[in-house]
């Protein structure tokens, strides 16, 4: 049976304080005596000696112990199948109790407390701090934490995801805040750091290697199941949860990060340094800072660069929102270059649009100039389509429209005056006005013109008849 911490504490208390025997403890608690023996043996007490009674497993016990010494993690079900093949006829549950008692216990591994030199190492990890609602979007609130292993100087910055761009931004901001960087940065096998690991063979993320080359530090993942190697950053994240984030009020992400920066420079710097309890983290960092590597002349670029496709409408989609572009660049592949506050759409080296970044969902972020230009273009296109339809119906209208445009008066009155001049030159009478009936049924009647061939048939002469009495 599974032994809970409460049951284990009760067994130990009855044995040590009340001086109960193993059998009494087993009967009163309703457990098997082997369970009580197991708890006492795990606590370092010798097994209580009691008269040995013959058991079905006795002939097979040497084989079981030898197998367990060679394969200490072999399951009880597999051992039971092996002894059944060798003639054992006992029940499986009883066999499991016996195996649990005889199985060798792994020796707990002790870890040395690792010490580092000033400026030698930092540890980095992400902490998950719930979600944040922005309009219609729900974003993940992630904390980028980096701590210097010697002084325990802490850097904290909150982001809305844990993707590579924010991973890089966290590094750059931490190095600039400290005015330098350590020689080694440890990572807990993050996907942003390690793409693949097989034994000692490690494939780092190429972008992280570019960052490391720019700042000249060594990225180093911690060994699997080595809790002492990454304990500093794990304790730092717990410290952030308890001492900073718990019950904190903030308006937005910028306000939260402003408070985090003030806390790191204030309260977090005044705590005692674990490496030397006689001085504060601030004093230890003052000793460590001169030993940090110098920063390069320019920071590492951290803007996101994403290829996007513009469809029929003058927008491109980036991070759940649509951003407007000039209508002249639809149906093209463009590039979005985004910082934490700004989104730029570029075509090669040309910047087509610049917008404030939105962290909402399904929003259309527009430049009014883009929409106005598209509207004007559509209006002009409609005018051209009307002119083309008129020219198709009345080809002579092209000359009239050209005459009006040459006079600088592109207006229907100019066309009317041109028609009057032509009529006078030809000495033609003015057109007679057509008075339409007042009855709306007649006025709004649509008359469909017929083919003139029907009227020509009315004028065809009849054939003459031979009848003398026939009159034409």
C-alpha positions in Angstrom: 0.0 0.0 0.0 1.0 3.6 -0.5 2.5 5.2 2.6 1.4 8.8 3.2 3.5 11.2 5.2 0.9 11.3 7.9 0.9 7.4 8.2 4.7 7.4 8.3 4.8 10.0 11.1 2.2 8.1 13.1 4.1 4.8 12.9 7.4 6.5 14.0 5.6 8.3 16.9 4.0 5.1 18.2 7.3 3.2 17.9 9.6 5.8 19.5 7.3 7.6 21.9 4.7 5.0 22.9 7.1 2.1 22.5 4.6 -0.1 20.7 5.8 -3.2 18.9 5.5 -3.7 15.2 2.6 -6.1 15.6 0.7 -3.7 17.8 1.2 -0.8 15.4 0.1 -3.0 12.4 -3.1 -4.1 14.2 -4.1 -0.7 15.6 -3.5 1.1 12.3 -4.9 -1.7 10.1 -1.8 -2.1 8.0 0.5 -5.1 7.2 3.4 -5.6 9.5 5.7 -5.5 6.4 4.5 -1.9 5.9 5.5 -1.0 9.5 8.9 -2.8 9.0 9.4 -0.8 5.7 8.8 2.6 7.4 11.2 1.7 10.3 13.9 0.4 7.9 13.7 3.6 5.8 14.1 5.6 9.0 17.4 3.7 9.7 16.1 1.2 12.3 16.9 -2.5 12.1 14.0 -4.8 11.3 12.3 -6.2 14.4 13.3 -9.9 14.8 10.4 -12.3 15.1 10.2 -16.1 14.8 10.7 -17.1 11.2 7.7 -19.0 9.6 8.2 -21.1 6.5 7.0 -19.3 3.4 6.5 -20.3 -0.2 9.1 -17.8 -1.3 11.9 -19.1 0.8 13.4 -21.4 -2.0 13.2 -18.5 -4.5 14.5 -15.7 -2.2 18.2 -16.1 -3.1 17.3 -15.8 -6.8 15.1 -12.7 -6.1 17.9 -11.0 -4.1 20.5 -11.7 -6.7 18.3 -10.4 -9.5 17.5 -7.2 -7.5 21.2 -6.6 -6.8 21.8 -6.8 -10.6 18.6 -4.9 -11.6 17.4 -2.8 -8.7 14.6 -1.1 -10.6 13.1 -4.3 -12.0 9.3 -4.2 -11.4 7.6 -6.6 -9.0 5.3 -7.8 -11.8 8.3 -8.9 -13.9 9.9 -10.6 -10.9 6.7 -12.4 -10.1 6.5 -13.7 -13.7 10.1 -14.9 -13.5 9.6 -16.8 -10.2 6.3 -18.3 -11.5 8.2 -19.7 -14.4 10.5 -21.3 -11.8 7.7 -23.0 -9.9 6.5 -20.4 -7.4 2.7 -20.8 -6.6 2.1 -17.9 -4.1 -0.2 -15.0 -4.7 0.9 -11.9 -6.5 -0.1 -9.4 -3.7 1.8 -11.2 -1.0 4.8 -11.4 -3.4 4.7 -7.6 -3.8 4.8 -7.1 -0.1 7.9 -9.3 0.2 9.6 -7.6 -2.7 9.0 -4.1 -1.3 10.7 -5.2 1.9 13.8 -6.8 0.2 14.3 -4.3 -2.7 17.5 -2.3 -2.1 16.9 1.4 -1.4 18.8 3.9 -3.5 21.3 6.0 -1.6 20.2 9.6 -1.7 22.7 11.8 -3.6 24.3 14.6 -1.7 25.1 17.9 -3.5 27.9 20.2 -2.8 27.0 23.9 -2.5 28.6 25.4 -5.6 30.6 28.6 -5.2 31.4 30.9 -8.1 33.9 33.7 -8.6 32.7 37.4 -9.0 31.7 38.1 -12.6 31.9 34.4 -13.5 28.3 33.2 -13.9 24.6 34.1 -14.2 21.5 31.9 -14.3 18.4 32.6 -16.4 14.9 31.2 -16.5 11.3 32.1 -17.2 8.6 32.2 -14.6 4.8 31.9 -15.4 2.7 34.5 -13.6 -0.8 33.8 -15.0 -2.6 35.6 -17.8 -3.4 39.2 -18.7 -6.5 40.4 -20.6 -6.0 43.1 -23.2 -9.2 43.9 -25.0 -10.4 40.7 -26.6 -7.1 39.0 -26.2 -5.8 36.9 -23.3 -2.0 37.1 -23.1 0.4 35.0 -21.0 2.3 37.0 -18.4 5.9 35.7 -18.3 8.8 36.9 -16.1 12.3 36.9 -17.4 14.6 36.4 -14.5 18.4 36.6 -14.5 20.5 36.5 -11.3 24.3 36.9 -10.9 25.5 33.7 -9.1 28.1 35.5 -6.9 26.3 38.7 -5.7 22.7 37.5 -6.3 22.0 40.8 -8.1 18.6 40.3 -9.7 17.1 41.4 -13.0 13.3 41.1 -13.5 11.3 42.0 -16.6 7.8 41.0 -17.5 6.7 40.1 -21.1 3.5 38.8 -22.8 5.1 35.6 -24.0 8.3 33.6 -23.8 9.3 33.6 -27.4 12.8 34.2 -28.7 12.4 38.0 -29.3 11.5 38.6 -25.7 14.2 36.2 -24.6 16.8 38.3 -26.4 15.3 41.5 -25.0 15.6 40.2 -21.5 19.3 39.5 -22.0 20.1 42.9 -23.5 18.1 44.8 -20.8 19.8 42.8 -18.0 23.3 43.4 -19.4 22.6 47.2 -19.9 21.2 47.5 -16.3 24.3 45.9 -14.8 26.7 47.7 -17.1 28.3 44.5 -18.1 27.8 40.7 -18.2 29.2 37.5 -16.8 31.4 35.1 -18.7 28.9 32.2 -18.4 25.1 32.1 -18.5 23.4 28.9 -17.4 20.0 27.8 -18.9 17.6 25.1 -17.7 17.3 23.4 -21.1 14.9 26.1 -22.4 13.7 25.7 -26.0 14.9 29.2 -26.6 18.4 28.0 -25.7 18.7 24.3 -26.5 17.0 22.8 -29.5 18.2 19.2 -29.0 20.2 17.3 -26.4 21.4 13.7 -26.5 23.7 13.0 -23.7 26.6 15.4 -23.8 25.8 16.4 -27.4 24.0 19.7 -27.4 22.5 21.7 -30.3 22.0 25.4 -29.3 19.5 27.7 -30.8 21.4 29.6 -33.6 19.9 33.0 -32.5 21.2 32.4 -29.0 24.6 31.7 -30.4 24.5 35.0 -32.4 23.7 36.8 -29.1 26.5 35.0 -27.3 29.0 35.9 -30.0 27.9 39.5 -30.0 28.4 39.8 -26.2 31.2 37.2 -26.0 29.7 35.0 -23.2 29.4 31.2 -23.0 25.9 29.7 -23.0 25.8 26.6 -20.9 22.8 24.4 -20.2 22.7 22.7 -16.8 23.1 19.0 -16.5 19.9 17.0 -16.3 18.6 16.3 -12.8 21.3 18.5 -11.2 19.2 20.7 -8.9 22.2 22.4 -7.3 23.4 23.9 -10.6 20.2 25.9 -11.2 19.1 26.5 -7.7 19.9 30.2 -7.6 17.5 31.2 -10.4 14.8 28.9 -9.0 15.1 30.5 -5.6 15.1 33.9 -7.3 11.8 33.2 -9.0 10.2 32.0 -5.7 11.5 35.2 -4.1 9.9 37.3 -6.9 6.6 35.5 -6.4 6.6 36.0 -2.6 8.3 39.3 -2.1 7.3 41.3 -5.2 4.3 39.9 -7.1 2.0 38.7 -4.3 -0.9 41.1 -3.8 0.7 43.8 -6.0 -1.5 46.3 -7.8 -0.5 47.7 -11.3 -2.3 49.4 -14.2 -0.6 47.9 -17.2 2.5 46.1 -18.3 4.6 49.2 -18.4 3.6 50.1 -14.8 4.4 46.6 -13.6 7.9 46.7 -15.2 8.5 50.1 -13.7 7.7 48.8 -10.3 9.8 45.7 -10.9 12.9 47.8 -11.9 12.5 49.9 -8.7 12.1 46.8 -6.6 15.2 45.2 -8.0 17.3 48.4 -7.3 15.7 48.9 -3.9 14.4 46.1 -1.7 16.0 43.2 -3.6 19.5 44.9 -3.3 19.2 45.3 0.5 18.7 41.6 1.3 21.7 39.7 2.8 24.0 38.1 0.3 23.9 34.3 0.7 27.6 34.0 -0.2 28.6 36.4 2.6 25.8 37.1 5.1 27.8 40.0 6.6 27.1 42.2 3.5 24.1 43.0 1.4 23.5 42.1 -2.2 24.2 45.8 -3.1 27.7 45.6 -1.5 28.4 42.2 -3.1 27.4 43.6 -6.5 29.7 46.6 -6.0 32.6 44.1 -5.7 31.4 42.0 -8.7 30.5 44.7 -11.2 34.1 45.7 -12.1 34.8 42.0 -12.9 32.0 41.8 -15.5 32.7 41.7 -19.2 32.4 45.1 -20.9 29.5 45.8 -23.2 30.0 46.0 -26.9 29.6 49.4 -28.7 26.1 48.6 -30.0 23.4 46.4 -28.4 22.2 43.2 -30.1 19.2 43.8 -32.4 16.0 42.4 -30.8 13.3 43.5 -33.2 11.1 40.7 -34.6 11.3 40.2 -38.4 8.5 38.3 -39.9 7.6 37.7 -43.6 3.9 38.5 -44.3 1.7 38.3 -47.4 -0.6 41.1 -48.3 -3.8 40.0 -49.9 -6.5 41.9 -51.9 -7.1 44.4 -49.1 -4.4 46.8 -48.0 -3.5 45.1 -44.7 -1.0 42.7 -43.3 -1.6 40.3 -40.4 0.9 40.3 -37.5 0.4 38.9 -34.0 -3.4 38.6 -34.2 -4.0 42.1 -35.6 -4.1 43.8 -39.1 -2.0 46.8 -40.0 -2.7 49.0 -43.0 -0.3 49.5 -45.9 -0.4 51.6 -49.1 -2.8 50.1 -51.6 -0.1 50.0 -54.2 1.6 47.1 -52.4 -1.2 44.6 -52.2 -0.6 41.0 -53.3 3.0 41.1 -52.3 5.3 39.5 -49.7 6.5 42.1 -47.3 8.4 42.1 -44.0 7.1 43.2 -40.6 9.8 44.6 -38.2 8.3 44.9 -34.7 9.6 46.3 -31.4 7.7 46.2 -28.2 5.9 49.5 -29.0 6.1 49.8 -32.8 5.3 47.8 -36.0 6.9 48.8 -39.3 6.1 47.2 -42.6 9.0 47.3 -45.1 9.5 46.3 -48.7 13.3 45.7 -49.0 14.8 48.9 -47.6 11.7 51.1 -48.1 9.5 51.6 -45.0 5.9 51.5 -46.2 4.0 52.0 -42.9 4.7 52.6 -39.2 2.1 51.8 -36.6 1.8 51.6 -32.8 1.8 48.0 -31.8 -1.4 46.5 -30.5 -1.6 43.5 -28.1 -5.4 43.2 -28.6 -6.9 40.6 -31.0 -8.7 41.2 -34.3 -8.0 44.9 -34.5 -7.4 47.0 -37.6 -4.6 49.4 -37.0 -4.9 52.0 -39.8 -3.0 55.0 -41.1 -5.7 57.5 -42.2 -3.5 58.5 -45.2 -3.6 54.9 -46.5 -7.4 54.7 -46.4 -7.9 58.3 -47.9 -5.5 57.4 -50.8 -7.4 54.2 -51.5 -10.8 56.0 -51.3 -9.7 58.7 -53.7 -8.3 56.1 -56.1 -11.6 54.2 -56.0 -13.6 57.4 -56.7 -11.4 58.3 -59.6 -11.7 54.8 -61.0 -15.5 55.0 -60.8 -15.4 58.3 -62.8 -13.2 56.7 -65.4 -15.5 53.7 -65.7 -18.5 56.1 -66.3 -16.6 57.9 -69.0 -15.7 54.6 -70.7 -19.3 53.5 -70.8 -20.4 56.9 -72.3 -17.7 56.6 -75.0 -18.8 53.1 -75.9 -22.4 54.2 -76.3 -21.6 57.5 -78.1 -18.1 57.4 -79.7 -18.4 61.1 -80.7 -18.5 62.0 -77.0 -14.7 61.5 -76.8 -14.2 64.7 -78.9 -16.6 66.7 -76.8 -14.9 65.5 -73.5 -11.4 66.3 -75.0 -12.6 69.8 -76.0 -13.9 70.4 -72.4 -10.7 69.2 -70.9 -8.6 71.4 -73.3 -10.6 74.5 -72.2 -9.9 73.6 -68.5 -13.6 73.2 -67.7 -14.2 69.4 -67.1 -17.9 69.9 -66.4 -21.2 68.9 -68.1 -21.9 72.5 -68.9 -18.8 72.7 -71.0 -20.1 69.8 -73.1 -23.5 71.4 -73.5 -21.9 74.7 -74.7 -19.8 72.7 -77.2 -22.9 71.1 -78.6 -24.6 74.5 -78.9 -21.6 75.9 -80.9 -21.7 72.9 -83.3 -25.4 73.3 -83.9 -25.0 77.0 -84.7 -22.1 76.2 -87.1 -24.3 73.7 -88.9 -27.3 76.1 -88.8 -29.5 73.5 -87.2 -32.6 74.4 -85.2 -32.6 74.0 -81.5 -33.9 70.7 -80.1 -37.6 70.8 -79.2 -38.3 70.0 -75.5 -40.3 66.9 -75.0 -43.2 67.4 -72.7 -43.8 64.2 -70.8 -47.3 63.4 -69.5 -48.0 64.1 -65.9 -49.2 60.6 -65.2 -46.3 58.8 -63.4 -47.4 55.5 -65.0 -46.6 57.0 -68.4 -43.7 59.2 -67.4 -41.9 56.3 -65.8 -42.7 53.8 -68.5 -39.7 52.1 -70.0 -40.0 51.8 -73.8 -37.9 49.1 -75.4 -36.8 50.0 -78.9 -37.6 47.5 -81.7 -35.5 46.5 -84.7 -36.1 48.7 -87.8 -36.2 45.6 -90.0 -39.8 45.1 -88.9 -40.8 48.5 -90.5 -39.1 47.7 -93.8 -41.4 44.7 -94.3 -44.4 47.0 -94.2 -43.1 48.8 -97.3 -42.6 45.6 -99.4 -45.1 45.7 -102.5 -47.7 42.9 -102.7 -47.5 40.4 -105.4 -50.0 41.2 -108.4 -52.9 38.8 -109.0 -54.1 37.4 -112.4 -57.7 37.9 -111.3 -59.0 40.9 -113.5 -61.4 41.7 -110.7 -58.7 42.0 -108.2 -58.1 45.5 -107.2 -54.8 46.6 -105.8 
